[in-house]
Amino acid sequence: MAQAQLEGRKNGAARAALKARATDVLDDFAELRKDVNRLAEAANKAAREEAKHAAKRFNGISTDVRTRATESVSLAADKVREHPGAAIGISVGAGLLLGLLLSRR
């Protein structure tokens, strides 16, 4: 009987230690979940900031490209007005060359 009481005490102590350890593990998981949530929020914020920065760069580049394209079209139109015969000759030559290249396929 004394043996049973002794084992009961050991078993109870082991159960209490196991319960305390399980509680510690659950607390660690709760902290880990909080840390992962904070990390996800930080990553989300960084991604949003990077997307805003990329959008600003894209808008600047697209404005620059539009400006250059408009200037190029204006320059080409001016050159065609200055030299209409050369423009027609270049167009005919380019058309013939493109036709020859495409007909060889």
Summary of the structure (lengths in Angstrom):
residues: 105
radius of gyration: 38.8
end to end distance: 101.5
largest distance: 120.3
contacts: 201
relative contact order: 0.03
helix: 96%
strand: 0%
